[in-house]
Amino acid sequence: MPAKKNKVDLDKLEGEALLKEACKRIRAARELWKAHRNAACRGEREKAIVLYERLTPEQKAKVPEALRTWLRYRSEKYFGKGRKGNGAHS
């Protein structure tokens, strides 16, 4: 039997734990994107965005710039509204 994963209740995170989890999710999404696992990346990116939007402006400033840039621009280019799963524009 595989080991049980520790499930984190994302709704209860606050402060530094929320910041840490948001950064972790953005990094995970970025790694999945680099590995061309777009479906998995899309799910992880959605979780990261939900967490990122809950951060205060001061906490958002603590997120490394490379992660913020990827989340806002690079990921929007590939996963934004109007994109289809097969790479065609709508």
N, C-alpha and C positions, 0 to 999 in steps of 0.2 A: 504494500500500500504506500503510495507516495506521501511525502510529508505535507501537512496542511499548511497552506499559506496564511499568513497573518493578514486579515482583512482590515483595512483602515476605513472608519466611518468618515467619509469626506464631508458630511454635513456638520460634524462636530469639531472640525479643525479650526483653530484660531491662532493668531499671532505668528510666531516663528515656525510652528509646526505647519501652518497653512502655507507659508512662504516656501518652506523646504519641500513640501509635497508638490506644490505648483512647479518648482524648478525641476524636480525629479520627473514629473509627468512630461514636461516640455522636452527634457533630454531624452526620455524614452521614445517620444514621438519622433524626434529628430533622428535617432538611431534607426528606428523602423523605416523612416523615409529613405535614409541612406542605403538601407538593405533592400529597397524596392518592395517593401511589404505594405502597400498602400492601404489596404483595407484595415489592417491592424493599426497603422499610423493614424488613419482617420478617427478611429475610436479613441485612441490615446490622446490625440489632439483635442477632441471634443471635451474630454475630462480635464485636460490642462486649461482650456479656455474657461471652463466653468470656475475652476479654482482661481485662475488669474484675475477674472472679473471681480472676485470677492476680496481681492487685496486692496489695501488702502494705497493712496498715491505714494506714501513714504515706503511702503513695502514693495510696490512696483519698481521703485527706483533701485531697490536692492537686488532685483533680478538681473543677472548678467546681461549686458547689452546684446550679446550674440544670441541669447535665448529669446529675448524680447523681439529682436529683429526677425528671427526665424518664425516666431509665432504670428507676428503681424503681417509680414510681407511675403516671405518665401512660401509659407504654408498656404496663405490665401491664394497665391498664384495657382497652386496645384489642387487645392481642396476647396476653394471658395465657391460661392453660389454661382450657378450657371455652368458648373463643370459636370460632365457625365463620367461614369466609371470607366468608359473605354477610351478616354482621352480626347473625345470630340467636344467642341464648344457648342453650347446651345444658344 
